[in-house]
Amino acid sequence: MRFPAEPFRIKVVEPIRFVAREERARLLEKAGLNIFLVPADSIYIDLLTDSGTSAMSDQQWAGLMVGDESYAGSRNFYRLEKTVRDITGYRHVIPTHQGRMAENLLFSAMVRRGQIVPNNCHFDTTRANVEAQGAEALDLVIEEGLDPVADHPFKGNVDVGKLDRLLSANGRAKVPLAMITVTNNSGGGQPVSMANVRAVREACGRYGVPLFLDACRFAENCWFIKEREPGYAEKSVREIARELFGLADGCTMSAKKDGLVNIGGFLAFNADALEEQVVNLLLRVEGFPTYGGLAGRDLEGMARGLGEVLDEDYLGFRVGQVRHLGETLDAAGVPSVKPVGGHAVYVDARRFLPHVPQAQFPGQVLVVELYREFGIRAVEVGSLMFGHKDPQTGQDVYPKLDLVRLAIPRRVYTSEHMRYVAESVIATHLRRESLRGLKLEYEAPVLRHFTARLREFEPAAAGT
Ligand SMILES: Cc1ncc(COP(=O)(O)O)c(C=O)c1O
């Protein structure tokens, strides 16, 4: 067996529809070839995101029934607080409705105009929340982390030399905190090693700069440490997680990933002085600190999910399922980012469709084709998402990579579903030369990929 089979059996089923190809083509046309605008119930396998799409366990569903909806002092909050303290060791636990609110609270309390926040790679909401304070969000991932074919076990690592230079040139006055995202979502879901987190901790410690983890996928990261980092094979993932969190001063968390829930998050930290500031803001924008924008039942689901995600049978299956999809595509010659990350396989659309120029959105071409022919929803992470006009020169600026992300929801799809996905991508690769580029017909001034409308070039014009 290439990876462990599902360590769960199915008790409740949710039907998914395989609508006819003509209907899919019609829906795509109506959506302006934008997959965000296609209704989800017309999608067969939805790999748009791993965030908020997990299947909850019977224990989590049962937990909803013991939700205590008291405005203040809900028992579910105390349970969540204990769970997070046990896993992280942090004293203060502030629930939030999702990860970006934890970021908003943290940066509002700690970051000021003109300052710099370093990270391996900021996720887009993290970047937006840093920038909303008038500060700079600086990515310092190692060189290998930017190279789609470099094979490195911890491509999410921070370049500690660059961090050290930043800190020595600016000091704490200019760098109010440093962050590390585990795993590094914007860099392909690549893990960060314990040795790297320790080195960052030491560098930050020399300048008195606090370190926070963006911990959305902490359990997957810890599983990679157990698998790949010398000295960790015999440790439990729970022990590894405790060591990891122990190297930082706090964390932001979107529990929509490794919390195994559909909504929820938290901010956790040790500093007593930070608590008052955060709570005062929380009261204004989110709610009382024992519910933080969530129902009591959501807090219970999150507490139970955080326990379940550390189950090593689950993690072995989870990371193995994603890896197996990546390796199957690789064996068939489909170009993708190496090595496979924790939550998604990233197909390299520019190498997949070398005849489609960046200006014609090769990633989106592949996304459209996977839905029209196979009912699969993937997402473009490339020229459509990040391309823009340079405000000074008016020239089009394109990102370094055009990727198509196949994000795998947790505990949702079976190995047969994944085989279907692999065969569909491979079949598309075999007929790649027949695919045509796309032309943008409408774009919004910001975050254009959500609402853009496109159309296919006529055969003669494509690739020109
Ligand atoms: C690394 C990372 N940080 C932060 C967030 C934001 O979390 P949320 O969507 O719960 O606001 C995400 C969401 O995808 C993420 O992947």
The ligand as an SDF file (V2000), in Angstrom:
LIG
                    3D

 16 16  0  0  0  0  0  0  0  0999 V2000
   -1.6980   30.5220    6.3080 C   0  0  0  0  0  0  0  0  0  0  0  0
   -3.0200   31.1750    6.5030 C   0  0  0  0  0  0  0  0  0  0  0  0
   -3.1370   32.1780    7.3850 N   0  0  0  0  0  0  0  0  0  0  0  0
   -4.3180   32.7750    7.6230 C   0  0  0  0  0  0  0  0  0  0  0  0
   -5.4650   32.3890    6.9660 C   0  0  0  0  0  0  0  0  0  0  0  0
   -6.7600   33.1240    7.2210 C   0  0  0  0  0  0  0  0  0  0  0  0
   -7.6710   32.3110    7.8860 O   0  0  0  0  0  0  0  0  0  0  0  0
   -9.2480   32.5530    7.7460 P   0  0  0  0  0  0  0  0  0  0  0  0
   -9.6310   32.2010    6.3400 O   0  0  0  0  0  0  0  0  0  0  0  0
   -9.8470   31.6270    8.7610 O   0  0  0  0  0  0  0  0  0  0  0  0
   -9.5290   33.9780    8.0650 O   0  0  0  0  0  0  0  0  0  0  0  0
   -5.3880   31.3470    6.0320 C   0  0  0  0  0  0  0  0  0  0  0  0
   -6.6150   30.9210    5.2980 C   0  0  0  0  0  0  0  0  0  0  0  0
   -6.5830   30.2400    4.2900 O   0  0  0  0  0  0  0  0  0  0  0  0
   -4.1380   30.7110    5.8010 C   0  0  0  0  0  0  0  0  0  0  0  0
   -3.9970   29.6980    4.9340 O   0  0  0  0  0  0  0  0  0  0  0  0
  1  2  1  0
  2  3  1  0
  2 15  2  0
  3  4  2  0
  4  5  1  0
  5  6  1  0
  5 12  2  0
  6  7  1  0
  7  8  1  0
  8  9  2  0
  8 10  1  0
  8 11  1  0
 12 13  1  0
 12 15  1  0
 13 14  2  0
 15 16  1  0
M  END
$$$$
